[in-house]
Amino acid sequence: MSALALPGRLREARAALRGRQTGALMARTACFNVASAAAAALGGVIVARSVGPTVRGEYAAVTSWLGVLLIVGEVGQSAAVCFYVARDPRHARSYVATSRTMMLFTGTATLACGLVAAPALAHGNPALVSAYRLTFAASLIGFVGASYTFSLQARSIRRWNLVRLSQPVLGLAGISALWRLRRLTLHTAIVTLIVTTAIQLCYACYWCRRTGLARGRFHRELVRPLVRYGVTQLIAVTPTAVNMYLDQLVLSQVVPAADLGRYAIAASITLLPVPLVSAIGNVAFPHLAAQRVLSARSRRLQRAAVLASACVASAILFPVAAVAHWLVPLVFGPGYRGVVPLLWLLAPGGVFLACGQVAGDLLRGLGRPGLVAAAQGLAVVFTVTLLIMLLPVAGVAGAAIASTVAYGVALAAMTRALWLPQPVREPPRGSGGPEQGSAGEGAGEGTASSTECQRQGTGRTWSCE
């Protein structure tokens, strides 16, 4: 893109994103995202300063493996239940109940595998083995919670945001209390994570009942569409998870925990733009899913969303990287000076990652998660190849280079897919389940029902993920 064309593209992006309802939903979601990320980041700072790089590295290893376990056991149901609640609101309760039941079975099987693998992951360290097992044992809460939480994303953005915010805020309160009592350790931090996740599940159930999404019944005929979309989503998310977690998973097995702790801090800083940028995708997904026909304005908005995400991410991340040499030791302590060069290597990758999340959300909302899978799969090839080549000679710096290149490859592939002509979407066939419920009180704000989308004409913002 030429320098002269860029201002025109930016004006087009602002105009496309300026719609009253679209803009309001994105702004509110961005505020919740920032608040959630700020609470989680502050909790991470407290943990890092209190326990030091070694324990911080162990905590990063445990939570990274937990993230992979949740992605595998979830089988893409967070996206699937959101997609079908948005596309077929009459049968929303049945989709939620069916997804929840599926989560109990797949989550239990994945949990058993995690418990067996814990000793190998901890290299026989008894304290670390118990930390892994404690974390994995509580993962079933996260599996079930996904069905309730992400169904809210399609029904009411405001309530979905409140549920998402509850866990990091409560987690920060718990971490702060433990720190003041001088009881903050690896195990107490993990217990805090488990307890607050359970509270979040109860909160999600409460809002699902209030908005007509709970108390549904399992229906076998709904398993097939949920599995079909979910497996495709899992295929897309698995390479995404590999790109996001593989560096830390590998480092957890081959470098000292202190090095992993510093790398984890650098990686977490590069996620700073994500709360703001991801709001674009959070609002777009369910509305794209609910549309029957894609308009020309919808296609312009897709391009504008990717361009806007790149600008926002760059404006946040590059200034932070520029002052990192004094900011990181000030915030985290002198033991984390080694974070700075890693942050410089990871900063471009942070921009690529934030934009890639928006591009992936747009493709998923269009019902094309397979293209996300292909793009992320290509990136995995680069991740694995570069890790094999660079880790022996460059250590954690090699992992940072591999991550940045992989994120760039994934973004390039997904934006190319968005730019290609998109097929006309046919109306979905009826699901055959009984029911169903009204959109409840949340229907007016962020609901991705077909009536709302037809009224808006464009139906293009995202309210589910």
N, C-alpha and C positions, 0 to 999 in steps of 0.2 A: 504494500500500500504506500503510495507516495505521501510526502509530507503535506502537500497541498490538499490531498483528499481526506486526510485525517480529521480536520475540523468539521467537514461536512458529515463524515461518519458519526462523529460524536454528537452533532446536533440531531441527526437521525435517531441515534440511540436514546437521547433525552426525550425526544418527542414520542418515541415508541413506548417508553416506560412511564410516561407522564399521566396515563389514564387514572382517573380518580380512584376507582376501586383497586386497580392493580397497584398503583403507587402506595396507597394506604396499607394494603396487605404486606407489601414488601418492606415498607418502613417499619411497621409494627413487628414483623418477623425479624428484621435486622436488629431491632432493639432487644428483643428476647434473645437472639443469638449472641449478641455482644454481652448481655448480662450473664448468660449461661457460661460463655467462654471465660469471662472475667472471673466468675466465681471459681471455675475449675482451675484457671491459671493461678489465682491467688492461693488456692489450696495446694497446688503443686509447688509454688514458691516456699510455702511454709514447710512442706515435707522436705524439699531440697535443702533448705537452710538448717533444718532440725536434725536430719539423720545423716547428711553428708553424701558424697557422690556414690559410695559403694552401695549403701542401702537404697538410695534413689535408683541406682541401676537395677537392683533386684526387683524393686517395685515396678520399674518399666518393663522388665522381662515378664513378670507375672501378668500384668495388665495387657501386654501385647499378645501373649498366648491366649488370654481370655477373649480378647477381641476376635482372634481367628476362630476360636471355638464357637463364639456366638454367631459369626457369619456362616460357618459351615452348618451348625445345627438349626439355624433359622430357615435355611433352604429358600431364601429370597422372599419370605412371607411378609416382611415389613413393606416391601414395594407392592407385592401382589394384593394384599388386603386393601391397601390404599387405592390401588388402581381399580379394583372391582367395586369397592364402596362408592368411588366417584362415578364409574361407568354405569352401575346398576343400583342406584340408591334404594329401590323398592325391596331388594333382597339383602340389604346391608347387614342386618342382624345375623342372617344365616351365614354370610361370608365370614363375619367375625368369629362366630361360634365354631365354624368348620376349621378356620385357620388356627384357632386356639387349641382345638383338639389335636390337630396335626403337630403343633408345636410341642405338646406333651410327649408324643411318641418320638419325634426326631430329636428333641432336646434330651430326652433320657438316654437315647442311644449314644449321642455325641458326648454327653456327660460321662458315661461309663468309659469311653475311650480316653477322655482327658484324665480321669482318675488313674487309669492304668499307666498313662504316659508320664505322670508327675515325677516319679523318681528319676527317670532318664533326663527330663528337662532340668531338674535341680542338681544333676551330677552327684546324687547321693547325699547332698547336704540335708540333714534331718529337718532343720528349721525351715529351709526353703521348700522341702517336699510338703510339709504341713501347710505352708502358705499357698502353694499351688492347689492342693486338694481342697482346702477351705474355699478358695476362690471358685474352683470348678464346681464344687458341690452346690454353690449358690447360683450357678449360672442358669438353672432352670427358671428362676425368677425372671431373668432377662428374656428368655425364650417366650414365656407366656405373655410378658409385658409388651412384647413387640406387636402382637396382634391387636391389643387394645389401644396402644399409643398411636400406631400409624393409621388405624381406622379413623381416629379423631382428626388426623391431618386432612382427610377428604371431607369430613363433615363440618368441622369448625376449626379454623386456624388459631383463633384466640385460645381455645381450650387446649389444643395440641401444644401451643407454645407454653402455656402454664404447666402442663405435665412435664414437658422437657426441662423446664427451668427448675422444677422442684428438686430433682436429685442433686445437681451441682450446688445449689444454695444450701440444702441440708447437709451435703457433704462438707462444704466449707465450714459450716457451723460446728460440725462434729470434729473436723481436723483442728479447728481453732481451739475448741474446748480441750482436746487431748494435748495440744501443744502447751496451753496454759497450765495444765495439770502435770506436765512433764511425763506424759504417758504415751507419747507419739512414737510408735515403732512400726515396723513393716506389718506385723499382724494386726495391730489396732487400726492402722490405716485401711487394711483390707476389710476388717469387720465394719468399719464405717461405710465403706463402699457397698457392702452387702445390705446393711440395714436401710440405708437411704434408697437403694434400688427397690427394696420391698415396699417402702412407703410410696415410692413413685408408682409402682404397680397398683396399689390400692387407690391412689388418686386417679389413675387412668380408668380403672373400673368404675369409679364414682361418676366421672364425666361421661363415660360410655352409657351408663344407665340414664343419666339426665338427658342425653341427646338421642336416645332411641337406638343405640347400637348394641346394647347388652341384652342378656336373657334371650338370646336366639338359640336355635337348635342346630345340631350337626346334620348336614345333608350330604350324602355320598355323591350326588350328582355335581356338587360344587367342588369336590376334591380335584377333579381333573383340570378345570380351568386354573384353579389356584396352584396346582402342582406345575402345570405347563408354564405359566408365567413365572412362578417362583423358581423353577429349575433354570429357566433361561436367565432370570435375574441372578441366580447363584453363579451360573457360568460367567456372567458379566462381572459379578462382585468378587469372585474368587481371584482372578488376576488383579483386580483393583486392590484387594486385600494383600495379595503378594507384593504388589508395588509399594503399598503403604507400610507393611509390617515386615517384609522379608529382611530388610537391612537390620532392624533391631532384633528379629528372631535369630538371624545368623550371628550377629554380634553377641547375643546373650550366651552363645555356646563357644565362641572362639576368642573373645577378648575379656580382660578384667572387668568386673562389674563397674568400677569407677569410670572407665572409658565409655561404657554403655550409658552410664548416668549422664555424662557430659553430652554425648550424642543425642540422648533423649531430650535434654533441655534445648539443644539447637533445633531439633525437629519440631518441638512444641512451639518454639518462637515463630517458625515459618508458617504455622497454622493461624497466625493472627488475622490475616484477611478473611479466612474462611467464614466466620460468623456473619460478616456483612455480605460477602459475595454469595454465600449459599442461600440467602433469603430470596434471591432471584429465582433459583431453582425450586425452593420450597413452595413458592406461590404458583409456579408455572406447571408443575407436574400434574396435579389433579385436574386443573382446567384443560390442559391438553388432552388428558385421558378422557374427559367428558365430551370433548368435541366430536361431532359426527363428520364435519367437513372442515378442512384447514383453509383459512382465508389467506389472502395475500398479506394482510396486516400481521397475521400470526407468523408467517415466514419472516417478515421484516423484524418482528420482535425477537425471534430466535437469534438472528444475527446481532441485533442490538444488545441482547442479554450477554452474549459471549464477549463482545467488545467492552461493554460496561464493566464486566467482571475483571477483565484484564487491567483496565484503568484503575479501578478501585484497589485491586490487589497490589499493583505496582506502587501506587501512592502511599500505601500503608507499609509495605515490607521493605522497600529499598531505603527509606530514611532510617528505619530501625536498624538495618544492617550497617548503615553508615556510622551510627553512633554506638555500635555494639561494643567497641573496645573499652569504653568506660561504663556503659549501661549494664552489661551483663555482670561484671564483678560487683557493681553497686547493688543490684537486685538480689543476686543469688549468692554472693560471697566470693572471696578470692580463689577458692578452690575450683571455681568454674571458668577460669580464664581460657582454658582450652576449648571452650564452647565457641569462641569468636571466629576462628578460621573455619570451623565447621559450618557456622551460620552463613558466612560469606559464600561457601560452596552450595549451600542448600537454598539460599534466597531465590534464585531464579526458579528452582523447582517448586518453591512455595507458590509462586505466581501461576506456574503451569498447573499445579494441583488444584488451586482454587477455581481457575477457569474450567479445568477438566470436570470438576464436579457439576458445574452449571451445564456444560455441554452434555454430560451423561444424563442429568435429570431431564433435559429437554428430549433426548432420544428415548428415554424410558417412558415419558409422558406420551410420546408418539406411538407407543407400543412396539418399539424397536430395540429392546434391551440386548438383542443379539449383536447389534452393531457396537454397543458398548463393550460387550464381551470380546469381540474381535480386536477392538482397539487396545483394550487392556491386555489381552493375550499377547499382542505384538510387543507391548511394553515389557511384559514379563521376560520375553526373550532377551531384551536389552539388559534388564535388571540382572538376570542370572549370569549372562555372559560377562558383564562388566564386574560383577562381584567376584567371579572366578579369576578374572584378570587382575583386578586392582587390589583386592583385600590383602594378598600376600606381600605386596610391595608398598601399599599406602595405608593400610589399616583402616581406621574409621573414616579418614578422608576419602578413601576409595569408595566406601559405602555411600558417602554423601554425593560423590560424582555420579555413581550409578543411579541413585534415586532421582537426581535432577534430570539426567538424560531420559530416564524412563517416563517421568511425568510429561516431559516435552513431546515424546513420541506419542503417548496416549492422547494428549490434547490435539496434536496435529491430525491424528486419524479421526477423532470424533468430530472436529470442526469440519473436516472434509465430508463426513457423512451427513452433517446438517446442511451443508451447502448443496448436496445432490438433490435432484427432484424427488419429492416425496409422494408416495402413492395416495390416491383418494381412499379414505377410510370408510368402510361400510358400517352401517349401524350394527351393534352387537346383537346377537340372538338372545332371546330370553333364557334365563337360567333354569326355570322350572322349579325353583324353590318356592315355598309359601311366601306370604308376607308382602310388603313390609313397610316398615315404619316411616314415620315422618322424619323430616330432618331435624325436628326438635328446635330448641331455641337457637342453635348455632346455624340454622339454615341461611340466615341472612348475611352472614359474614364469612366469606371464604368457602362456602359450600360449593362443591363441584357437581351439582345436580344438572341434568340435561336442561331443565327449565331455565336455570340461571344462565347456563352457557348460551342458550338460544337468545335470551334477553340481552346478553352482553354482545351478541353477534360474534365477537372474536373469541370469547371464552379463554383467553390467553393470559394467564398468570399462573402461578403455581401455588397450590396449597397443600400438596401432599408429597411425600418423598418416597 
